[in-house]
Amino acid sequence: MPWTVIVDHAGGSEYFRWKDQEYEVVDVHLMPSDEILYPLLASIDPYEDASFEPDKIDSFIREWSNAKARFATEEEMRVWSHVHEMGLRAQQSGGRLIFIGD
């Protein structure tokens, strides 16, 4: 079961048009579940949406960077890199990073 990840630069007004935006798909098995080491990433429910607002983006990027070792194959590394870039763009634009659950 995957999440679809998008960057929302519009403060919510474009959220429901995500199919027209750049996106990435992240499989649940790649996400860390250790709530002590990865409190933000481990809190993402695969059945719900999770939004990382501008005040949480720095923490997301730090945890995502620390989780890089979980992404082993070339395709998994491509996904990791793309979501990392999306997080950096959200950080720079003041936008939010959204994980859309199943």
C-alpha positions as CSV (number, residue, x, y, z in Angstrom):
1,M,0.0,0.0,0.0
2,P,1.6,3.3,-1.1
3,W,1.3,6.9,-0.3
4,T,1.2,9.6,-3.0
5,V,3.5,12.5,-2.0
6,I,3.0,16.0,-3.3
7,V,4.2,19.5,-2.6
8,D,1.5,22.1,-2.0
9,H,2.7,25.6,-2.6
10,A,-0.8,27.1,-2.7
11,G,-1.7,26.8,1.0
12,G,-4.4,24.2,0.5
13,S,-6.4,25.6,-2.4
14,E,-4.7,23.3,-4.9
15,Y,-4.6,20.3,-2.6
16,F,-7.5,18.5,-4.3
17,R,-6.0,19.0,-7.7
18,W,-2.9,16.9,-6.9
19,K,-3.3,14.7,-10.0
20,D,-2.2,17.7,-12.0
21,Q,1.0,18.2,-9.9
22,E,4.3,16.5,-9.7
23,Y,4.1,13.5,-7.4
24,E,5.9,10.5,-6.1
25,V,4.7,7.1,-4.7
26,V,6.3,5.7,-1.6
27,D,5.7,2.1,-0.5
28,V,4.8,1.6,3.2
29,H,7.5,-1.0,3.8
30,L,10.2,1.7,3.1
31,M,9.0,3.9,5.9
32,P,10.7,3.6,9.3
33,S,8.4,2.6,12.2
34,D,10.8,3.4,15.1
35,E,8.9,6.2,16.9
36,I,11.9,7.2,18.9
37,L,14.3,7.7,16.0
38,Y,11.7,8.8,13.4
39,P,8.8,10.5,15.3
40,L,7.4,12.2,12.2
41,L,7.9,9.5,9.7
42,A,6.6,6.7,12.0
43,S,3.5,8.7,12.7
44,I,2.3,8.7,9.1
45,D,-0.8,6.4,8.8
46,P,-1.0,4.6,5.5
47,Y,-4.8,5.0,5.5
48,E,-4.8,8.7,6.3
49,D,-3.3,11.9,4.8
50,A,-0.4,13.5,6.5
51,S,0.6,17.1,6.0
52,F,4.0,18.5,6.9
53,E,3.5,22.2,7.3
54,P,6.3,24.7,6.9
55,D,7.2,24.5,10.7
56,K,7.7,20.7,10.4
57,I,9.6,20.6,7.0
58,D,13.1,20.9,8.6
59,S,12.3,18.0,10.9
60,F,10.9,16.0,8.0
61,I,14.0,16.6,5.9
62,R,16.3,15.5,8.8
63,E,14.3,12.3,9.4
64,W,14.0,11.5,5.7
65,S,17.8,12.0,5.3
66,N,18.4,9.6,8.2
67,A,16.1,7.0,6.7
68,K,18.1,7.0,3.4
69,A,19.7,3.6,4.2
70,R,16.3,1.9,4.1
71,F,16.1,2.6,0.3
72,A,18.4,0.0,-1.2
73,T,17.5,-0.6,-4.9
74,E,18.1,1.9,-7.7
75,E,14.3,2.5,-7.9
76,E,14.0,3.0,-4.1
77,M,16.9,5.5,-4.2
78,R,15.2,7.4,-7.1
79,V,12.0,7.6,-4.9
80,W,14.1,8.7,-1.8
81,S,15.9,11.4,-3.9
82,H,12.7,12.7,-5.5
83,V,10.8,13.0,-2.1
84,H,13.9,14.7,-0.6
85,E,14.0,17.2,-3.4
86,M,10.3,17.8,-3.0
87,G,10.8,18.4,0.7
88,L,13.6,20.9,-0.1
89,R,11.3,22.7,-2.5
90,A,8.5,22.9,0.1
91,Q,11.1,24.3,2.6
92,Q,12.3,26.9,0.1
93,S,8.8,28.0,-1.0
94,G,7.1,27.9,2.4
95,G,4.8,25.2,1.1
96,R,3.9,21.9,2.7
97,L,4.6,18.3,1.9
98,I,1.6,16.0,1.8
99,F,1.5,12.2,2.0
100,I,-1.9,11.1,0.6
101,G,-2.9,7.8,2.2
102,D,-4.9,4.9,0.7
